[in-house]
C-alpha cells in the first residue's frame, strides 16, 4: 500500500480503529454533549476539558463531493469520489471520506449515507455508501451565514494605524519558467538583488528579513530566512517566517508591523517556488517524494491530497446554492489568459476560448486544467521601508492603506465555510473596518487564484459583487477586464502567469500603481487590493499611491 495512512496516537486511535467492531466513534464533550472533530483536548463550544468518546449511528448527510480524475495512489487510482459528510447526531462535524459502492453520477447533495470500513494494515478507514432508502436530509448550514461575517469583526482598537508607518519601495523578480533546473536559492537571490537595486539600497541597508513559508520541501522554497542569511551574510535585527500567517502576504504584513514598532527600517520580503523542477527531479529519480508512509492529515488517507480536492467541495456547494456554473469560472480563466498575452514574463500567453476551457481535461469536478494555477520556478521579492525613509528613495513609494487579517471561521479545511473559499469572508470584512475607502474606490484587484474559485470567492467577499452574485457579475468577462468595473489579475494571475503564491500579485499591484505595466496598464490606477492565501489563514492588503 502506498497511500499515507494515519499515524495512530493516544488522541486519535479510537477513531481510526473503530472499524474493528463496525462502530463509528466521534469525540464528545461530556458537559455540553457537542461532538468534536478532529479530536481536541478541550471543547471549542463550552471550553470544558471533560472529553470522552461517543458511539454514533454511522449515518450522515452527503454535504459535498468531487470526482477526482487526476491524482491518486496505486491502491487508490482515479477516478474516485472525495466527499464531505455531516454526522446526523451533530452536523457541525463533517468527515472527509470516500463514497463507495455507487455510480458517482447518481450522487445527490443531501442524500443519506452510512459508514462502512476499509481495513488497511492497522487502520480502519471510515468510508460511506448511499443508504438503501434513498431519502434526502437537510444540508448542514454554515456556523456563520456568508452575509453575516461583518457582524463578527472586531473594530479597530486605536485610531493610530500601523499601516501608515511603512511603504513598498522596491520590487524584484527572478526569471520565471516551467523547469529552470537551477537551485531555488539562486532564484531567491536574483529576486532579492533586483528588489534591493529597485529601492536604491544595498544589502547592508537591509535590517529585516521576512518570508512565507520558509520550507524547502515539495518544491516550496529555498529554505527560508536561514538559507538566505547564510548565503548573503546579512545581520538582520528582525526576522520572520512560517506557515501560520496571513497567507503569502503575511510576510509583508509582518514587515509592516516590524517597521511600525521600530524593529527595522528596510525589510526584505521574499517568496520562492521551485515546484516545476522539483517534480521533474522526482520523475528522474533524483529526489524523493516528500510524503511518508504515515500522516497526521484527516484528508490524505482518502486521496484528498491536493488543495483542489478541498476547494472543489466548496465550489460544488456554491454551484448548488447560487446557480454558479463552470462557465462562470471560465470567464476568470479567460480574463487571466487575455492579460497574460500582454505580459512577456507570463508562462502561458496563447489565446484561449471558452470551448478550450470547457474541453480541457478534468482534474477534480468541477475543476478542469485551466481552473488550476501553473506550477513553475521563480522568486519574487518586495522591500518594505519606513515611510519617512521612503520619501527620499528613487522610486515612487506605494503606501499601505489597510489590511484584513481577522480569523472569524474555523481554520480546519473540512469543518469551515461550505460555500466560499475558507478564510476570505472574515478577512475581507475586517479590511473595510480599517479604511474609509470602499470597493468602488479600488482601481485594480490582484486576487489570489490558486484556483479559479479562489478568485470568485474574493470578488464576492470584498464586495465587488454581492454574495452569490458572481454568476451574473462575471458573465461575459467585461466587468473584470482591464477597462471593466474592477480590472482583475492584470498580469495574468497564477492561472496563466505562474504560481508565485501571492507575492506575484503584490509585485503586479505595485507595478500598476507605479504606472509601469506597459500594454496591460490600467489607466489612472491609484488604489489596489491584493489578497493572498488559499484555504489557510489568509490576508488582504489595500494599497494606494498619492501621486
C-alpha positions as CSV (number, residue, x, y, z in Angstrom):
1,X,0.0,0.0,0.0
2,X,1.4,3.4,-1.0
3,X,-1.0,6.0,0.2
4,X,0.0,7.7,3.5
5,X,-2.0,6.2,6.4
6,X,-3.0,7.9,9.6
7,X,-0.3,7.9,12.3
8,X,-2.0,6.5,15.3
9,X,-1.6,8.2,18.7
10,X,-3.4,8.4,22.0
11,X,-5.7,11.2,20.8
12,X,-6.9,9.6,17.5
13,X,-6.6,5.9,17.9
14,X,-10.3,5.5,18.9
15,X,-11.4,7.0,15.6
16,X,-9.0,5.2,13.2
17,X,-9.5,1.8,14.8
18,X,-13.3,2.0,15.4
19,X,-14.0,-0.2,12.4
20,X,-12.7,-3.2,14.4
21,X,-16.2,-3.7,15.7
22,X,-18.0,-1.8,12.9
23,X,-19.0,1.3,15.1
24,X,-18.1,4.9,14.2
25,X,-16.9,6.8,17.1
26,X,-16.5,10.6,17.5
27,X,-15.1,12.6,20.4
28,X,-17.7,14.1,22.7
29,X,-17.8,16.9,25.3
30,X,-19.2,15.3,28.4
31,X,-20.6,18.6,29.6
32,X,-22.4,20.2,26.6
33,X,-22.6,16.9,24.6
34,X,-21.2,18.5,21.5
35,X,-19.3,16.3,19.1
36,X,-15.8,17.5,18.3
37,X,-13.7,16.6,15.3
38,X,-10.8,16.5,14.8
39,X,-10.2,15.4,18.4
40,X,-9.1,18.2,20.8
41,X,-8.2,18.4,24.5
42,X,-10.9,21.0,25.0
43,X,-14.4,21.6,23.7
44,X,-14.5,24.6,21.3
45,X,-18.1,25.4,22.3
46,X,-18.0,25.4,26.1
47,X,-14.2,25.0,26.6
48,X,-14.7,22.1,29.0
49,X,-11.8,19.7,29.3
50,X,-14.2,16.8,30.2
51,X,-13.8,15.0,27.0
52,X,-15.0,11.5,26.1
53,X,-15.9,9.3,23.1
54,X,-19.4,8.6,21.8
55,X,-20.6,5.7,19.6
56,X,-22.7,7.2,16.8
57,X,-25.1,5.7,14.3
58,X,-22.7,5.9,11.3
59,X,-25.4,7.7,9.3
60,X,-24.6,11.0,7.7
61,X,-25.7,13.6,5.1
62,X,-23.7,13.9,1.9
63,X,-22.8,17.6,2.2
64,X,-20.3,17.9,-0.7
65,X,-18.4,15.7,-3.1
66,X,-15.9,15.9,-6.0
67,X,-14.9,13.2,-8.5
68,X,-11.2,13.1,-8.7
69,X,-9.7,12.4,-12.2
70,X,-6.1,13.5,-11.9
71,X,-4.4,12.4,-8.7
72,X,-4.2,9.1,-6.8
73,X,-2.2,6.3,-5.5
74,X,-1.5,2.7,-6.8
75,X,-4.0,1.4,-4.2
76,X,-6.5,4.3,-4.9
77,X,-6.4,5.0,-8.7
78,X,-8.6,7.7,-10.2
79,X,-11.5,8.2,-10.7
80,X,-12.7,8.2,-7.2
81,X,-15.1,10.3,-5.0
82,X,-13.7,12.6,-2.3
83,X,-16.6,13.6,-0.2
84,X,-17.6,15.6,2.9
85,X,-20.4,14.1,5.1
86,X,-22.1,15.6,8.1
87,X,-22.8,13.3,11.0
88,X,-26.5,13.2,11.8
89,X,-26.0,13.4,15.6
90,X,-24.2,16.7,15.2
91,X,-24.0,18.1,11.6
92,X,-21.3,20.6,12.7
93,X,-19.0,17.6,12.5
94,X,-18.0,16.8,8.9
95,X,-15.8,13.9,7.8
96,X,-13.7,13.8,4.7
97,X,-14.1,10.4,3.2
98,X,-14.8,8.4,0.0
99,X,-18.2,7.5,-1.3
100,X,-18.2,3.8,-2.4
101,X,-20.5,1.2,-3.9
102,X,-22.3,3.6,-6.2
103,X,-22.1,5.4,-9.5
104,X,-20.8,8.9,-8.9
105,X,-23.3,10.3,-11.5
106,X,-26.2,9.2,-9.2
107,X,-25.0,11.0,-6.1
108,X,-27.1,13.9,-4.9
109,X,-26.3,16.5,-2.2
110,X,-28.3,15.9,0.9
111,X,-28.8,12.2,0.4
112,X,-28.2,9.9,3.4
113,X,-25.1,7.7,3.6
114,X,-23.9,5.1,6.0
115,X,-20.5,4.1,7.2
116,X,-18.6,1.1,6.0
117,X,-14.9,0.4,6.9
118,X,-11.9,-0.5,4.8
119,X,-9.1,-2.1,6.8
120,X,-5.6,-1.2,5.6
121,X,-2.8,-2.5,7.9
122,X,-3.8,-1.4,11.4
123,X,-6.2,1.3,10.3
124,X,-9.9,1.1,9.6
125,X,-10.8,3.9,7.2
126,X,-14.4,5.0,7.6
127,X,-15.9,5.1,4.1
128,X,-19.6,5.8,3.3
129,X,-22.1,4.4,0.9
130,X,-25.7,5.5,0.0
131,X,-28.4,4.1,2.1
132,X,-31.0,1.8,0.6
133,X,-33.9,4.2,1.4
134,X,-32.6,7.0,-0.9
135,X,-34.0,9.6,1.5
136,X,-32.8,13.2,1.4
137,X,-31.9,15.2,4.5
138,X,-31.3,18.9,5.1
139,X,-27.8,20.1,4.2
140,X,-25.8,21.3,7.1
141,X,-25.6,25.1,7.4
142,X,-22.6,27.3,8.0
143,X,-21.9,28.4,11.5
144,X,-22.0,32.0,10.2
145,X,-24.1,32.8,7.2
146,X,-21.9,34.2,4.3
147,X,-23.7,37.6,4.6
148,X,-23.1,37.9,8.3
149,X,-19.4,37.9,8.7
150,X,-19.1,41.6,9.1
151,X,-21.1,41.4,12.4
152,X,-18.3,39.2,13.9
153,X,-15.4,41.5,13.0
154,X,-13.7,43.5,15.7
155,X,-13.5,47.3,15.2
156,X,-10.1,49.0,15.3
157,X,-8.7,49.2,18.8
158,X,-7.0,52.6,18.1
159,X,-7.0,55.4,15.5
160,X,-3.3,55.1,15.1
161,X,-2.9,52.8,12.1
162,X,0.3,50.8,11.8
163,X,-0.3,50.6,8.1
164,X,0.6,54.3,7.7
165,X,4.2,53.8,9.0
166,X,5.6,51.9,6.0
167,X,5.6,51.7,2.2
168,X,6.8,49.4,-0.6
169,X,9.9,50.9,-2.0
170,X,11.3,48.2,-4.2
171,X,10.2,45.1,-6.1
172,X,12.1,42.4,-7.9
173,X,11.6,39.0,-9.6
174,X,13.8,36.3,-10.9
175,X,13.3,34.6,-14.2
176,X,10.0,32.6,-14.2
177,X,9.8,29.3,-16.0
178,X,8.4,25.8,-16.0
179,X,11.6,23.8,-15.4
180,X,14.5,26.1,-15.0
181,X,16.6,23.4,-13.4
182,X,18.6,25.8,-11.2
183,X,18.8,25.8,-7.3
184,X,15.9,27.6,-5.7
185,X,18.2,29.7,-3.6
186,X,19.7,31.1,-6.8
187,X,16.2,32.3,-7.8
188,X,15.7,33.9,-4.4
189,X,19.0,35.8,-4.6
190,X,18.1,37.0,-8.1
191,X,14.8,38.4,-7.0
192,X,16.3,40.0,-3.8
193,X,19.1,41.6,-5.7
194,X,16.6,43.1,-8.1
195,X,14.3,44.4,-5.3
196,X,17.2,45.9,-3.4
197,X,18.5,47.7,-6.5
198,X,15.0,48.9,-7.4
199,X,14.8,50.5,-4.0
200,X,18.1,52.2,-4.4
201,X,19.6,50.3,-1.4
202,X,22.4,47.8,-0.8
203,X,22.2,44.6,1.2
204,X,23.9,46.4,4.0
205,X,20.8,48.6,4.4
206,X,18.6,45.6,4.9
207,X,17.9,45.1,8.6
208,X,14.9,42.8,8.4
209,X,14.0,39.5,6.5
210,X,10.5,38.1,6.1
211,X,9.3,35.1,4.2
212,X,6.5,32.5,3.8
213,X,6.5,29.6,4.4
214,X,10.2,29.1,4.8
215,X,10.0,25.4,3.8
216,X,12.3,23.7,1.3
217,X,10.1,20.6,0.9
218,X,7.7,19.9,-2.0
219,X,9.5,22.5,-4.2
220,X,8.1,25.2,-1.9
221,X,11.2,27.3,-1.4
222,X,14.9,27.7,-0.8
223,X,14.9,27.1,3.0
224,X,13.7,30.4,4.3
225,X,15.5,33.2,6.2
226,X,18.3,31.0,7.4
227,X,19.2,29.9,3.9
228,X,19.2,33.5,2.6
229,X,21.2,34.9,5.5
230,X,23.7,32.1,5.2
231,X,24.3,32.9,1.5
232,X,24.4,36.7,1.7
233,X,26.0,37.1,5.2
234,X,23.3,39.6,6.4
235,X,22.9,40.7,10.0
236,X,19.1,41.4,10.4
237,X,17.8,42.9,13.6
238,X,14.4,41.2,12.9
239,X,13.3,38.1,11.0
240,X,10.0,36.3,10.3
241,X,8.9,33.1,8.6
242,X,6.4,30.3,8.8
243,X,3.1,28.9,7.7
244,X,0.8,30.2,10.4
245,X,0.4,33.7,9.0
246,X,-2.0,35.6,6.6
247,X,-1.2,33.6,3.5
248,X,1.9,34.6,1.5
249,X,1.1,38.3,2.0
250,X,1.6,37.6,5.7
251,X,5.4,38.2,5.3
252,X,4.6,41.7,4.1
253,X,2.1,42.4,6.9
254,X,4.6,41.2,9.4
255,X,7.2,43.5,7.9
256,X,4.8,46.4,8.2
257,X,4.4,45.7,11.9
258,X,8.1,45.4,12.5
259,X,8.7,48.8,11.0
260,X,5.8,50.3,12.9
261,X,7.3,49.1,16.2
262,X,10.8,50.3,15.3
263,X,12.4,46.9,14.9
264,X,13.6,47.6,11.4
265,X,13.7,50.3,8.6
266,X,14.1,48.2,5.5
267,X,12.6,44.7,5.4
268,X,13.3,42.3,2.5
269,X,10.3,40.0,1.9
270,X,10.7,37.1,-0.4
271,X,8.9,34.0,-1.8
272,X,10.4,31.3,-3.9
273,X,8.7,28.4,-5.8
274,X,10.6,25.5,-7.2
275,X,7.8,23.1,-8.0
276,X,8.4,22.5,-11.7
277,X,12.0,21.5,-11.3
278,X,11.2,19.5,-8.1
279,X,8.6,17.5,-9.9
280,X,10.9,16.8,-12.8
281,X,13.7,15.6,-10.4
282,X,11.2,13.3,-8.8
283,X,10.3,11.8,-12.2
284,X,14.0,11.3,-12.9
285,X,14.5,9.6,-9.5
286,X,17.0,12.3,-8.4
287,X,14.9,13.3,-5.4
288,X,12.3,11.6,-3.3
289,X,8.6,12.5,-2.7
290,X,8.0,14.4,0.5
291,X,5.1,12.2,1.7
292,X,6.0,9.4,4.0
293,X,4.2,6.2,5.0
294,X,2.2,7.9,7.7
295,X,0.3,11.2,8.0
296,X,-1.4,13.4,10.6
297,X,-3.8,14.6,7.9
298,X,-7.5,13.8,8.2
299,X,-7.9,14.2,4.4
300,X,-4.9,12.5,2.8
301,X,-5.8,8.8,3.6
302,X,-8.9,9.3,1.4
303,X,-6.9,10.6,-1.5
304,X,-7.7,14.3,-0.8
305,X,-4.0,15.1,-1.5
306,X,-4.4,18.5,-3.2
307,X,-6.0,21.8,-2.2
308,X,-8.0,21.2,-5.4
309,X,-10.0,18.5,-3.7
310,X,-10.9,20.5,-0.7
311,X,-11.7,23.7,-2.6
312,X,-13.8,21.7,-5.1
313,X,-16.1,20.8,-2.3
314,X,-16.8,24.4,-1.5
315,X,-17.2,25.2,-5.2
316,X,-19.8,22.5,-5.6
317,X,-21.8,24.0,-2.7
318,X,-21.5,27.4,-4.3
319,X,-22.8,26.0,-7.6
320,X,-25.7,24.3,-5.8
321,X,-26.7,27.3,-3.7
322,X,-26.3,30.2,-6.2
323,X,-26.5,28.6,-9.6
324,X,-22.8,29.2,-10.4
325,X,-21.6,27.2,-13.5
326,X,-18.3,26.1,-15.0
327,X,-18.7,29.0,-17.5
328,X,-18.7,31.4,-14.5
329,X,-15.3,30.1,-13.6
330,X,-14.3,30.1,-17.2
331,X,-14.6,33.8,-17.5
332,X,-11.9,34.2,-14.8
333,X,-9.6,31.8,-16.6
334,X,-10.2,33.6,-20.0
335,X,-9.6,37.0,-18.4
336,X,-6.3,35.9,-16.9
337,X,-5.1,34.5,-20.2
338,X,-6.0,37.7,-22.1
339,X,-4.0,39.7,-19.6
340,X,-1.1,37.3,-19.8
341,X,-0.9,37.7,-23.5
342,X,0.3,41.3,-22.8
343,X,2.9,40.2,-20.2
344,X,6.2,38.9,-21.6
345,X,7.1,37.2,-18.3
346,X,3.9,35.0,-18.3
347,X,4.3,31.3,-18.9
348,X,1.0,30.8,-20.9
349,X,0.2,33.6,-23.4
350,X,-1.6,31.8,-26.2
351,X,-5.2,32.8,-26.8
352,X,-7.9,30.7,-25.1
353,X,-11.6,30.4,-25.8
354,X,-14.5,29.2,-23.7
355,X,-14.5,26.0,-25.7
356,X,-10.8,25.5,-24.9
357,X,-11.6,26.0,-21.2
358,X,-14.6,23.7,-21.1
359,X,-13.0,20.9,-23.1
360,X,-9.8,20.8,-21.1
361,X,-9.1,17.5,-19.2
362,X,-10.8,17.3,-15.9
363,X,-8.8,17.5,-12.7
364,X,-11.4,17.1,-9.9
365,X,-15.0,18.2,-10.5
366,X,-15.9,21.0,-11.2
367,X,-12.3,21.9,-11.9
368,X,-10.6,21.4,-15.2
369,X,-7.0,22.0,-16.2
370,X,-7.4,25.8,-16.7
371,X,-9.0,26.2,-13.3
372,X,-5.7,25.4,-11.7
373,X,-2.6,27.6,-11.4
374,X,0.6,26.8,-13.2
375,X,3.4,25.1,-11.2
376,X,6.7,26.9,-12.0
377,X,10.1,28.0,-10.8
378,X,10.5,31.6,-9.8
379,X,11.0,34.1,-6.9
380,X,9.6,37.4,-6.0
381,X,10.9,40.0,-3.5
382,X,9.5,43.2,-2.0
383,X,11.2,45.9,0.1
384,X,9.0,47.3,2.9
385,X,10.6,50.5,4.3
386,X,9.8,53.1,6.9
387,X,7.6,55.7,5.3
388,X,9.9,58.6,6.3
389,X,12.8,56.8,4.5
390,X,10.6,56.1,1.5
391,X,10.2,59.8,0.8
392,X,13.9,60.1,-0.2
393,X,14.2,56.9,-2.2
394,X,14.4,56.8,-6.0
395,X,11.1,55.1,-6.8
396,X,7.6,56.4,-6.0
397,X,6.6,54.7,-2.8
398,X,3.4,52.6,-2.7
399,X,1.6,53.3,0.5
400,X,-0.4,50.9,2.7
401,X,-4.0,51.9,3.4
402,X,-5.3,48.9,5.3
403,X,-5.0,45.2,6.0
404,X,-7.6,42.5,6.7
405,X,-6.5,39.6,8.8
406,X,-9.1,38.6,11.3
407,X,-10.0,34.9,11.5
408,X,-13.7,34.6,12.1
409,X,-14.4,31.0,11.0
410,X,-12.7,27.7,11.7
411,X,-9.4,27.0,10.0
412,X,-9.9,23.3,9.7
413,X,-10.2,22.6,6.0
414,X,-13.3,20.4,6.2
415,X,-15.0,22.0,9.2
416,X,-15.3,25.5,7.9
417,X,-17.3,27.7,5.5
418,X,-19.0,25.5,2.9
419,X,-19.9,27.9,0.0
420,X,-16.9,30.1,-0.3
421,X,-13.2,29.6,-0.1
422,X,-12.4,29.3,3.6
423,X,-10.7,32.3,5.1
424,X,-11.9,35.1,2.8
425,X,-15.1,36.4,4.2
426,X,-13.8,37.4,7.6
427,X,-10.6,38.9,6.4
428,X,-12.4,40.9,3.7
429,X,-14.9,42.3,6.2
430,X,-12.0,43.2,8.5
431,X,-10.2,45.1,5.8
432,X,-13.1,47.5,5.3
433,X,-13.2,48.4,9.0
434,X,-9.7,49.8,8.8
435,X,-10.3,52.4,6.0
436,X,-12.8,54.9,4.7
437,X,-12.3,53.6,1.2
438,X,-14.8,51.2,-0.3
439,X,-14.8,48.7,-3.2
440,X,-15.9,51.4,-5.6
441,X,-12.6,53.3,-4.9
442,X,-10.4,50.4,-5.9
443,X,-8.9,50.7,-9.4
444,X,-7.3,47.2,-9.7
445,X,-7.6,43.9,-7.9
446,X,-4.9,41.3,-7.7
447,X,-6.8,38.4,-6.1
448,X,-5.4,35.0,-5.1
449,X,-6.2,32.5,-7.8
450,X,-4.5,29.2,-6.9
451,X,-7.8,28.0,-8.5
452,X,-10.4,30.0,-10.4
453,X,-12.8,29.5,-7.5
454,X,-10.4,31.3,-5.1
455,X,-10.8,34.4,-7.2
456,X,-14.6,34.2,-7.4
457,X,-14.7,33.9,-3.6
458,X,-12.5,37.0,-3.1
459,X,-14.6,39.0,-5.6
460,X,-17.7,38.4,-3.6
461,X,-16.1,38.6,-0.2
462,X,-14.5,42.0,-0.9
463,X,-17.8,43.4,-2.2
464,X,-17.1,43.8,-5.9
465,X,-20.4,42.0,-6.3
466,X,-22.8,40.6,-3.8
467,X,-22.6,37.3,-2.1
468,X,-23.9,34.7,-4.6
469,X,-23.9,37.2,-7.5
470,X,-20.7,36.2,-9.2
471,X,-22.6,34.3,-11.9
472,X,-24.1,37.5,-13.3
473,X,-21.2,39.7,-12.5
474,X,-18.7,37.6,-14.3
475,X,-20.9,36.7,-17.3
476,X,-19.1,37.7,-20.5
477,X,-15.9,38.8,-18.6
478,X,-16.4,42.5,-19.2
479,X,-16.7,43.5,-15.5
480,X,-13.2,42.1,-14.7
481,X,-11.4,43.2,-17.9
482,X,-8.7,45.9,-17.8
483,X,-11.3,48.5,-18.8
484,X,-14.1,47.0,-16.7
485,X,-15.7,47.6,-13.3
486,X,-12.7,46.1,-11.5
487,X,-9.6,45.1,-13.5
488,X,-8.6,41.7,-12.2
489,X,-5.2,40.0,-12.1
490,X,-3.8,42.2,-14.7
491,X,-0.5,40.3,-15.2
492,X,-2.3,37.0,-16.0
493,X,-2.7,35.7,-12.5
494,X,-1.4,32.4,-11.3
495,X,-3.7,30.7,-13.8
496,X,-1.6,31.9,-16.7
497,X,1.4,33.9,-15.4
498,X,2.5,31.2,-13.0
499,X,2.2,30.1,-9.4
500,X,4.0,32.6,-7.3
501,X,1.8,32.1,-4.2
502,X,0.6,35.6,-3.8
503,X,3.8,37.6,-4.0
504,X,3.5,37.9,-7.7
505,X,0.1,39.6,-7.1
506,X,1.8,42.1,-4.8
507,X,4.5,42.7,-7.4
508,X,1.8,43.4,-10.1
509,X,-0.1,45.7,-7.8
510,X,3.0,47.8,-7.2
511,X,3.7,47.8,-10.9
512,X,0.2,49.1,-11.7
513,X,0.3,51.8,-9.0
514,X,3.6,53.0,-10.4
515,X,2.2,53.1,-13.9
516,X,4.9,50.7,-15.2
517,X,2.7,47.9,-16.6
518,X,3.1,48.8,-20.3
519,X,0.4,47.4,-22.6
520,X,-1.6,46.0,-19.6
521,X,-1.6,49.2,-17.6
522,X,-4.9,50.2,-16.1
523,X,-5.5,53.9,-16.7
524,X,-5.1,56.2,-13.6
525,X,-4.6,53.3,-11.2
526,X,-4.3,54.8,-7.7
527,X,-5.8,52.1,-5.4
528,X,-5.1,48.4,-5.5
529,X,-6.3,45.5,-3.3
530,X,-4.3,42.3,-3.1
531,X,-5.4,39.1,-1.4
532,X,-3.3,36.0,-0.5
533,X,-3.9,32.6,0.8
534,X,-6.0,29.7,-0.2
535,X,-7.8,27.7,2.5
536,X,-5.1,28.5,5.0
537,X,-5.4,31.7,7.1
538,X,-5.5,34.5,4.5
539,X,-5.0,38.2,4.3
540,X,-5.9,41.2,2.2
541,X,-3.9,44.4,1.7
542,X,-5.2,47.7,0.4
543,X,-2.5,49.9,-1.2
544,X,-2.5,53.3,-2.7
545,X,-0.4,56.0,-4.2
546,X,-0.5,59.7,-3.6
547,X,0.8,60.7,-7.0
